[in-house]
Amino acid sequence: MNITIVGGGIGGLTAALLLERQGHQVTIYEKNEELGGRLAFQSNGRFVIDQGPTIVLLPDLLLEILQDAGMDTSELELLSCDPLYDIYYADGSTFRKWKEIDKQIVEVERQFPGESFHFKRYMEDMEAVYQFGFEAFLSRIFKRKRDFLSFTNAKFVWQSQSYKNVQDFLSLYFDDIRLRHAYALQSLYIGGSPHNVPALYGLISYSEHAFGIWYLKGGYASLIPKLEQECATRNITIYKQTEVERIVTKNKKAQGVVINGNFQPSDAVVFNGDYPHLDTLLDTKKKAIKKYQPSSGCVLVYLGVNKRWNTAITHQFFLSDDFDQNMKEVFKENKAPTDPSCYVFNPCAIDSEAAPAGTSVLYFLIPVPSAMKLSDEVLDALVDQQIQRVENSCFKGLQASIEWKEVRTPRDAEAEGNYMGGSFGIAPNINQSGGFRPQVSHPTISGLYAVGASVHPGGGIPIVMQGARLLSELIEKEMEVNA
């Protein structure tokens, strides 16, 4: 079968390799100069750092899918981040996250006396949530909503209370609000508020302990050239700087795409991009009317500095004085946070070659509303405030050591194709999760498929790759039925 993939992000590349291995002829059209989508580097020529994702979760899943796609993963060097990260609270206290449960119990009791029993109960309960959730939700697609709302699923969700939002769910376990925040902030990995994201997504925080946090040597974006080379070796055709103008359909069946005014026929089309944009490419008269809610946006700050810090680890989070109010401003009030939280990535702590000798590269992520438009003055103040805060906490002398600084905003993300400026696809709210999220097959057009952060099973690199695997498995089944 001849399959066209619109977009060469991680989902499109993974799908291409999986589908080629099934014997299909695959062509990728990418509108940008480079493949990778959100997996890219930011650089001034001397300093280089990941532009987007930095935290590698579920490493076994990532490697397993790449192996299913026919890749030799022996050259991928995954380094374990141990400890996982530090959390700096506004009151001056610090909480360290460890992969090992025994170490974490000691740390919980040190910082939050009396909470270690609650932590053990939380981990025991979350193990069951993870095991059920991975099998019931992350390993399946839902062509019909009633498949998602099955009795078995509903019974488990009700009994586990994972229908609650993350913050309310954590209140069932932890008394200290700072500890709740430590296990709620992971919803920001996928651009969701702890007050809106279903507790089923708590499997992210559980997975950090169960499987660790990892760093791909060379940066997460270094995965893309390896995938591109694998595609070239296997005769997968890739056209860069080539924008698909339309996806052609006839009798509710995808027929191919239009490139530079010319029709290119195809037996199936896979859309790899933020799902709400798919509608703009369809030539059907009746357009979809559903309006999706975007994930949060980010102000991203990239720094090249002329020093290193021996005491700062790879990942750290700096939480605002009132984290719940911070989340309310970002997700409900759509305004610039008055007291932002931020995440800092310091790859030189685990990879000495991440920057030239004696220097460092740093990455700041500040959650902001996706719709937010900032004046230069407000943006500069926001960035300077966070740099100063981080310097005061653990990166002494940071301001004076900066040699390179670049800043990206939600408007930059929107210009590059991120839906409404959201950095993580559509928001992972309950009405946009599981069977309520766009699925890998189009609901009304046969031969049209989708993969990406806005498509089930959701955001995060390994999860998007899991979506590509579900897509390839579906196409294989449909071919067997039609044979």
C-alpha positions as CSV (number, residue, x, y, z in Angstrom):
1,M,0.0,0.0,0.0
2,N,1.2,3.5,-0.8
3,I,0.9,5.7,2.3
4,T,1.5,9.4,2.6
5,I,2.5,11.0,5.9
6,V,1.8,14.7,6.3
7,G,4.5,16.0,8.8
8,G,7.8,14.6,9.9
9,G,7.6,14.9,13.7
10,I,8.4,12.0,16.0
11,G,5.0,10.5,15.4
12,G,5.3,10.7,11.7
13,L,8.8,9.3,11.6
14,T,7.9,6.4,13.9
15,A,4.8,5.6,12.0
16,A,6.8,5.6,8.7
17,L,9.3,3.1,10.0
18,L,6.6,0.8,11.5
19,L,4.5,1.0,8.3
20,E,7.5,0.4,6.0
21,R,8.4,-2.7,8.0
22,Q,4.9,-4.0,7.3
23,G,5.7,-3.7,3.6
24,H,4.1,-0.4,2.7
25,Q,5.6,2.3,0.5
26,V,5.9,5.4,2.6
27,T,6.4,9.1,1.6
28,I,6.8,11.9,4.2
29,Y,6.1,15.6,3.4
30,E,7.5,18.0,5.9
31,K,6.8,21.8,5.5
32,N,9.9,22.9,7.5
33,E,13.6,22.7,6.7
34,E,14.2,20.0,9.3
35,L,12.3,17.0,10.6
36,G,11.4,16.5,14.2
37,G,8.6,19.0,15.1
38,R,8.9,19.6,18.8
39,L,12.1,17.6,19.0
40,A,14.6,20.1,17.8
41,F,17.7,22.0,19.0
42,Q,18.1,25.7,19.8
43,S,21.5,27.1,19.0
44,N,23.6,30.1,18.4
45,G,26.3,28.1,16.7
46,R,28.4,27.7,19.8
47,F,25.9,26.6,22.4
48,V,23.3,23.9,21.6
49,I,20.4,22.7,23.7
50,D,17.1,20.9,23.3
51,Q,14.4,23.3,22.2
52,G,11.5,21.2,23.5
53,P,11.2,18.0,25.5
54,T,14.1,17.2,27.8
55,I,12.8,14.6,30.3
56,V,12.9,11.0,29.0
57,L,10.2,8.9,30.7
58,L,9.3,5.3,30.0
59,P,12.7,4.4,28.5
60,D,11.8,0.7,27.9
61,L,8.7,1.7,26.0
62,L,10.7,4.1,23.8
63,L,13.3,1.5,23.0
64,E,10.7,-1.2,22.5
65,I,8.9,0.8,19.9
66,L,12.1,1.7,18.1
67,Q,13.0,-2.0,18.0
68,D,9.5,-2.8,16.7
69,A,10.2,-0.3,14.0
70,G,13.4,-2.2,13.0
71,M,16.0,0.2,14.5
72,D,19.2,-0.8,16.2
73,T,19.0,1.0,19.5
74,S,22.4,0.0,20.7
75,E,23.8,3.4,19.7
76,L,21.3,5.2,21.9
77,E,22.9,6.0,25.2
78,L,20.4,6.6,27.9
79,L,21.8,8.0,31.1
80,S,19.8,7.6,34.4
81,C,19.1,10.8,36.3
82,D,19.6,9.9,39.9
83,P,18.4,11.8,41.9
84,L,15.5,12.5,39.6
85,Y,15.2,16.3,40.4
86,D,15.0,18.9,43.1
87,I,12.0,20.9,44.0
88,Y,12.6,24.4,45.5
89,Y,9.7,25.9,47.4
90,A,9.2,29.6,48.0
91,D,9.7,29.1,51.7
92,G,13.3,28.1,51.2
93,S,12.8,24.4,51.7
94,T,14.0,21.8,49.1
95,F,12.6,18.4,48.4
96,R,14.6,15.9,46.4
97,K,13.0,13.2,44.3
98,W,14.6,9.8,44.0
99,K,13.8,6.8,41.9
100,E,14.5,4.3,44.7
101,I,11.5,4.0,47.0
102,D,13.6,3.5,50.1
103,K,15.5,6.7,49.5
104,Q,12.3,8.6,48.7
105,I,10.7,7.4,52.0
106,V,13.6,8.8,54.0
107,E,13.4,12.1,52.0
108,V,9.7,12.4,52.5
109,E,10.0,11.8,56.2
110,R,12.9,14.3,56.5
111,Q,11.0,17.1,54.7
112,F,7.4,16.1,55.7
113,P,7.4,14.3,59.0
114,G,4.6,11.7,59.3
115,E,3.9,11.6,55.6
116,S,6.1,8.6,54.7
117,F,3.2,6.1,55.5
118,H,0.9,8.1,53.1
119,F,3.6,8.0,50.4
120,K,3.9,4.2,50.6
121,R,0.1,3.9,50.4
122,Y,0.1,6.3,47.4
123,M,2.7,4.3,45.6
124,E,0.9,1.0,46.2
125,D,-2.4,2.4,44.9
126,M,-0.7,4.1,41.9
127,E,0.9,0.8,40.8
128,A,-2.6,-0.6,40.3
129,V,-3.7,2.6,38.5
130,Y,-0.6,2.4,36.2
131,Q,-1.0,-1.2,35.3
132,F,-4.7,-0.9,34.6
133,G,-4.3,2.5,32.8
134,F,-1.5,1.3,30.5
135,E,-3.4,-1.7,29.4
136,A,-6.9,-0.2,29.2
137,F,-6.1,3.2,27.8
138,L,-2.5,3.5,26.5
139,S,-2.6,0.2,24.6
140,R,-6.0,0.7,22.9
141,I,-7.8,2.9,20.5
142,F,-11.4,3.8,20.9
143,K,-13.2,4.0,17.5
144,R,-16.5,4.2,19.5
145,K,-16.9,6.1,22.8
146,R,-18.8,3.2,24.3
147,D,-15.6,1.2,24.0
148,F,-13.9,3.7,26.3
149,L,-16.9,3.9,28.6
150,S,-17.0,0.2,29.1
151,F,-18.3,-1.3,32.4
152,T,-14.8,-2.6,33.3
153,N,-13.2,0.8,32.7
154,A,-15.9,2.8,34.5
155,K,-15.8,0.4,37.5
156,F,-12.0,0.7,37.9
157,V,-12.0,4.5,37.5
158,W,-14.8,4.8,40.1
159,Q,-13.2,2.4,42.6
160,S,-9.8,4.0,42.3
161,Q,-11.3,7.5,42.3
162,S,-9.0,8.4,39.4
163,Y,-11.9,10.3,37.9
164,K,-11.0,13.1,40.4
165,N,-8.5,15.8,39.2
166,V,-4.9,15.3,40.2
167,Q,-4.9,17.8,43.0
168,D,-8.1,16.4,44.6
169,F,-6.9,12.9,44.2
170,L,-3.6,13.7,46.0
171,S,-5.5,15.2,48.9
172,L,-6.7,11.6,49.6
173,Y,-3.1,10.8,50.5
174,F,-1.0,13.7,51.6
175,D,-1.7,16.3,54.3
176,D,1.1,18.7,53.5
177,I,0.1,20.8,50.5
178,R,3.7,21.1,49.4
179,L,3.9,17.3,49.0
180,R,0.7,17.3,47.0
181,H,2.3,19.9,44.7
182,A,5.4,17.7,44.4
183,Y,3.2,14.9,42.9
184,A,0.9,17.2,41.0
185,L,3.4,19.3,39.0
186,Q,3.9,16.4,36.5
187,S,0.6,17.3,34.8
188,L,2.6,20.3,33.4
189,Y,4.7,17.8,31.4
190,I,1.7,17.4,29.1
191,G,0.4,21.0,29.4
192,G,-2.4,20.4,31.8
193,S,-3.5,21.9,35.1
194,P,-3.4,19.7,38.2
195,H,-6.9,21.1,38.9
196,N,-8.3,19.8,35.5
197,V,-6.3,16.8,34.5
198,P,-7.9,13.5,35.6
199,A,-5.9,11.6,38.2
200,L,-5.4,8.8,35.8
201,Y,-2.6,10.9,34.5
202,G,-1.0,10.5,37.9
203,L,0.7,7.5,36.3
204,I,3.3,10.0,35.2
205,S,4.5,10.7,38.7
206,Y,4.3,7.0,39.5
207,S,6.4,6.2,36.4
208,E,9.2,8.4,37.6
209,H,9.8,6.1,40.6
210,A,8.9,2.9,38.8
211,F,11.1,3.5,35.7
212,G,13.2,6.5,36.4
213,I,13.9,9.7,34.5
214,W,16.5,9.5,31.8
215,Y,18.7,11.7,29.6
216,L,19.5,10.8,26.0
217,K,23.2,11.6,25.5
218,G,23.5,14.3,23.0
219,G,20.1,15.7,23.8
220,Y,16.6,14.3,23.1
221,A,16.5,16.0,19.6
222,S,19.6,13.9,18.6
223,L,17.1,11.0,18.1
224,I,15.7,12.7,14.9
225,P,18.8,12.4,12.7
226,K,19.0,8.7,13.6
227,L,15.4,8.2,12.6
228,E,15.9,10.2,9.4
229,Q,19.0,8.1,8.5
230,E,17.0,4.9,9.1
231,C,14.3,6.2,6.8
232,A,16.8,6.9,4.1
233,T,18.4,3.4,4.5
234,R,14.9,1.8,4.0
235,N,13.9,3.9,1.0
236,I,11.3,5.9,2.8
237,T,11.0,9.1,0.6
238,I,11.2,12.4,2.5
239,Y,10.4,15.8,1.0
240,K,11.4,18.7,3.2
241,Q,10.2,22.3,2.8
242,T,7.2,20.8,1.0
243,E,3.8,21.8,2.3
244,V,0.7,19.8,1.8
245,E,-2.0,22.1,0.5
246,R,-4.9,19.7,0.7
247,I,-5.9,16.2,1.6
248,V,-8.2,15.0,-1.2
249,T,-11.2,12.8,-0.3
250,K,-13.9,11.2,-2.4
251,N,-16.9,9.2,-1.2
252,K,-15.6,9.6,2.4
253,K,-12.3,8.0,1.4
254,A,-8.8,9.6,1.4
255,Q,-7.4,9.7,-2.1
256,G,-4.1,11.5,-1.7
257,V,-2.7,15.0,-1.3
258,V,-2.1,18.2,-3.3
259,I,1.4,19.5,-3.4
260,N,2.2,22.7,-5.3
261,G,-1.2,22.4,-7.1
262,N,-0.5,18.8,-8.2
263,F,-2.4,15.8,-7.0
264,Q,-0.4,13.0,-5.6
265,P,-2.5,9.8,-5.2
266,S,-2.2,7.6,-2.1
267,D,-4.0,4.6,-0.6
268,A,-3.9,6.2,2.8
269,V,-2.9,9.5,4.4
270,V,-1.5,10.0,7.9
271,F,-1.6,13.5,9.4
272,N,1.2,14.2,11.9
273,G,0.5,17.6,13.5
274,D,-1.8,19.2,16.0
275,Y,-5.1,17.5,15.2
276,P,-7.3,20.7,15.1
277,H,-5.3,21.8,12.0
278,L,-6.3,18.6,10.1
279,D,-9.7,20.2,9.3
280,T,-8.0,23.0,7.4
281,L,-6.5,20.5,4.9
282,L,-9.7,18.6,4.1
283,D,-11.5,19.4,1.0
284,T,-14.9,18.4,2.3
285,K,-17.7,20.9,2.3
286,K,-18.8,20.2,5.8
287,K,-16.1,21.2,8.3
288,A,-15.8,19.9,11.9
289,I,-17.4,22.3,14.4
290,K,-15.7,21.0,17.5
291,K,-13.4,23.6,19.1
292,Y,-10.6,22.1,21.2
293,Q,-9.0,23.6,24.2
294,P,-5.2,24.0,23.8
295,S,-2.7,23.0,26.4
296,S,-0.7,25.5,28.3
297,G,1.9,27.6,26.6
298,C,5.5,28.2,27.7
299,V,8.0,31.0,27.8
300,L,11.2,29.1,27.0
301,V,14.6,30.7,27.9
302,Y,17.8,29.3,26.5
303,L,21.1,30.3,28.1
304,G,24.8,29.8,27.2
305,V,26.9,30.6,30.3
306,N,30.6,30.7,31.0
307,K,30.6,28.5,34.1
308,R,29.4,25.3,35.6
309,W,27.8,24.4,38.9
310,N,28.9,21.3,40.7
311,T,26.0,21.2,43.1
312,A,23.1,21.7,40.7
313,I,21.6,18.5,39.3
314,T,20.1,17.9,35.8
315,H,16.5,18.8,36.5
316,Q,15.0,21.2,39.1
317,F,11.6,22.8,39.7
318,F,11.0,26.2,41.4
319,L,7.5,26.5,42.7
320,S,5.7,29.8,43.3
321,D,4.6,30.8,46.8
322,D,1.0,29.9,46.0
323,F,1.2,27.2,43.3
324,D,-2.5,26.7,43.1
325,Q,-3.0,30.5,42.4
326,N,-0.2,30.2,39.8
327,M,-2.1,27.4,38.1
328,K,-5.4,29.4,38.3
329,E,-3.8,32.4,36.6
330,V,-2.3,30.2,33.8
331,F,-5.3,27.9,33.1
332,K,-8.4,29.8,34.1
333,E,-7.6,33.5,34.1
334,N,-5.4,33.5,31.0
335,K,-3.0,36.1,32.3
336,A,0.7,36.4,32.9
337,P,1.4,34.8,36.3
338,T,2.3,37.3,39.0
339,D,4.5,34.7,40.8
340,P,5.5,32.1,38.2
341,S,6.8,28.6,38.7
342,C,9.6,27.4,36.4
343,Y,11.6,24.3,35.5
344,V,15.3,24.4,34.8
345,F,17.3,21.9,32.7
346,N,21.0,21.7,33.3
347,P,22.3,18.9,31.0
348,C,26.0,19.5,31.8
349,A,25.3,17.9,35.2
350,I,24.9,14.5,33.5
351,D,26.6,15.1,30.1
352,S,29.9,17.0,30.3
353,E,29.9,17.3,26.5
354,A,26.6,19.1,26.4
355,A,28.5,22.5,26.2
356,P,32.1,23.5,25.5
357,A,34.5,22.9,28.3
358,G,34.0,25.2,31.3
359,T,30.6,26.4,30.1
360,S,27.0,25.4,30.5
361,V,23.7,25.5,28.6
362,L,20.5,26.0,30.6
363,Y,16.9,25.8,29.6
364,F,14.1,27.5,31.5
365,L,10.4,26.6,31.0
366,I,7.8,29.0,32.5
367,P,4.2,27.8,32.1
368,V,2.0,30.6,30.8
369,P,-1.4,30.7,29.1
370,S,-1.3,29.6,25.4
371,A,-3.2,32.7,24.3
372,M,-1.0,35.1,26.2
373,K,0.6,38.0,24.3
374,L,3.4,39.8,26.1
375,S,4.9,43.1,25.5
376,D,8.7,43.1,25.3
377,E,8.9,45.0,28.6
378,V,6.6,42.5,30.4
379,L,8.4,39.5,28.9
380,D,11.9,40.8,29.9
381,A,10.7,41.4,33.4
382,L,9.2,37.9,33.6
383,V,12.4,36.3,32.3
384,D,14.7,38.4,34.5
385,Q,12.6,37.6,37.6
386,Q,13.0,33.9,37.1
387,I,16.7,34.1,36.3
388,Q,17.3,36.0,39.5
389,R,15.2,33.6,41.5
390,V,17.2,30.6,40.1
391,E,20.5,32.4,40.8
392,N,19.5,33.0,44.4
393,S,18.6,29.4,44.9
394,C,21.3,27.3,43.4
395,F,23.0,28.8,40.3
396,K,25.2,31.5,42.0
397,G,26.6,34.0,39.6
398,L,24.2,33.1,36.8
399,Q,23.4,36.6,35.6
400,A,27.0,37.7,35.2
401,S,27.9,34.5,33.4
402,I,25.4,34.7,30.6
403,E,26.9,34.9,27.1
404,W,23.9,33.8,25.0
405,K,20.2,34.2,25.6
406,E,17.2,33.4,23.4
407,V,13.5,33.5,24.4
408,R,10.6,31.7,22.8
409,T,6.9,32.5,23.5
410,P,3.5,30.9,22.8
411,R,3.3,33.2,19.7
412,D,6.5,31.7,18.3
413,A,5.0,28.2,19.0
414,E,1.8,29.2,17.2
415,A,3.7,30.5,14.2
416,E,5.4,27.1,13.9
417,G,2.1,25.2,13.9
418,N,1.3,24.6,17.6
419,Y,-2.4,24.8,18.1
420,M,-3.3,28.3,19.5
421,G,0.2,28.5,21.0
422,G,-0.1,25.5,23.2
423,S,3.2,23.7,23.7
424,F,1.7,20.2,24.2
425,G,-1.1,19.8,21.7
426,I,-4.7,20.0,23.0
427,A,-5.2,20.0,26.8
428,P,-5.4,16.7,28.6
429,N,-8.7,17.5,30.3
430,I,-11.2,14.8,31.0
431,N,-13.3,15.8,28.0
432,Q,-10.2,15.6,25.8
433,S,-8.7,12.3,27.1
434,G,-9.1,8.6,26.3
435,G,-12.1,8.0,24.0
436,F,-12.9,11.8,24.0
437,R,-9.6,12.6,22.4
438,P,-9.1,12.5,18.7
439,Q,-8.2,8.9,17.7
440,V,-5.7,7.6,15.2
441,S,-8.4,6.9,12.6
442,H,-10.7,9.6,11.3
443,P,-14.3,9.2,12.5
444,T,-15.9,9.6,9.0
445,I,-13.2,9.4,6.4
446,S,-11.7,5.9,5.7
447,G,-8.0,5.7,4.9
448,L,-7.3,8.9,6.9
449,Y,-5.3,8.6,10.1
450,A,-3.6,10.9,12.6
451,V,-0.7,10.7,15.1
452,G,0.8,13.3,17.4
453,A,0.5,14.9,20.8
454,S,-3.1,16.0,20.2
455,V,-4.1,12.4,19.3
456,H,-4.9,9.5,21.7
457,P,-3.1,8.3,23.7
458,G,-1.6,11.8,24.2
459,G,1.5,13.9,24.7
460,G,5.1,13.0,25.7
461,I,7.5,11.5,23.2
462,P,7.2,7.8,24.1
463,I,3.4,8.2,24.3
464,V,3.2,9.8,20.8
465,M,5.4,6.9,19.6
466,Q,2.9,4.5,21.2
467,G,0.2,6.3,19.2
468,A,2.2,5.6,16.0
469,R,2.4,1.9,17.0
470,L,-1.4,1.8,17.6
471,L,-1.9,3.4,14.2
472,S,0.3,0.8,12.4
473,E,-1.4,-2.0,14.2
474,L,-4.8,-0.7,13.1
475,I,-3.8,-0.4,9.5
476,E,-2.4,-4.0,9.6
477,K,-5.7,-5.2,11.0
478,E,-7.8,-3.3,8.4
479,M,-5.7,-4.8,5.6
480,E,-6.3,-8.3,7.0
481,V,-10.1,-7.7,7.1
482,N,-10.1,-6.3,3.6
483,A,-7.9,-9.0,2.1
